[in-house]
Amino acid sequence: MGDKMDSYENNRDLHTSTYKVLDVEPEYPDVHQIGNLFGKHITWEADGWKAIGESYFKSCYIHAGLSGAEETFSGPDAEKLLSDFSINDVTKWKEGKCKHLVSLDEKGYVTNHALFYKDSPTQFRTTAGCSVPYLAAMQTGKYNVQYTTRNIFIFQLSGPTSLTIVEKASQTNLHDVKFLQIVPLRMPGIDADLEFVRIGMSGTLSYEVHGPAEVGPAVYDKLYQIGKPMGMKRMGWKDYTINHTFGGNPQMTVNFESSLYADPQFTATAPFTPNYTGSIDPKNIEARFRTAVECRWDFMARFNHDFLGRAALEAEMASPKRRVVSLVLNPDDIADVIRSQFTDDPYKYIDFPCAEQQPAGGHQDWVCDADGSHIGISANPTYSSHYKVMISHAVIDVDKIEDGREVIIKWGDFGGKIKDIRATIAPFPYIHDVGDNRTFDTSKIASGLDAK
């Protein structure tokens, strides 16, 4: 009975009734926590954050939270448009591959960091980012570019069984798909053209399946029914940011905010308004922003073209001030915060798995050295049930970065009670003892064509 109740195919009325809420996911009876985030209706929590934290080390997770608009820029000047607003070189980028493009403002702060897909020199697509810099440039009339959108699902799968599951669902050998490669995909019983992409933010073997939103529930359920006996877990937005934080991938709205929020007009029309929490004064909006150098993205920069923010980036690369590191929070100090909740004078609560519920890119705390001097800024701490630690992404003065060095995170909200939480600088990214998706040897992964 349980398996039947979990099945989309056996509960089709749940998806066609007037009670349908989720945009591209099946509405399973055992999933009760749904969120309205960024104008999308997505799962908030399904199988629990503890299980999710372990899943991509032992089996696999599936996540739908990045589903939404796929934006297409096409036309003779599409390549020039992206080049003028990206630190990356888009001209030598091979067709049929994807990459993260980084856009800056004049000060060098990141305005957008998103995955783009190159179909041809005259057509690029992007998802789950902020295209305002490109759209604003198009309005000047300087670029012969057309802009279109369609609604798609994006299902992220990560973990050692992810490849086997998709192969079994599609009855296609996908072992040879390389990192960042995009290939067409079909699934028996699904009347739609899909795409399969080798990409992910967890730091280990990861893939994405894309397709038209209307077939999303059927595709999700097909993957889940195959993956469930293999240990697949359903990830929601509550636990989504675990993989980004431990995988060493800073993300807008999670670890920092786009500097476009410095513009009141943008803020007034944005689909999401950040909360500026943490021990840093909420009026200090720039403390919520990051540069490409701070995020360790300067390796993507190519100075064979002009782009917005180039001068600022060049100057910072010549003399870096801060870099992102992993900070491992002291468990005794975390326990003190939790213990204080049973008193009349508690510290700001620490939630799990994210200390401040996501999206929380606006949450930033001061990081100090032993004498109390500010040496950096810490983003939202996040807990891993696999590693049994809570870490944060923190940008620290480069001359203070030393693995094992103890620093202090000023945990709390500006003007309120502050807890000094000891933290230790650790390698970035934190994830270890797993294969890297960029070089993962898929020959060691079981074929889905042989799986029973």
Disulfide bonds with the S-S distance in Angstrom:
none
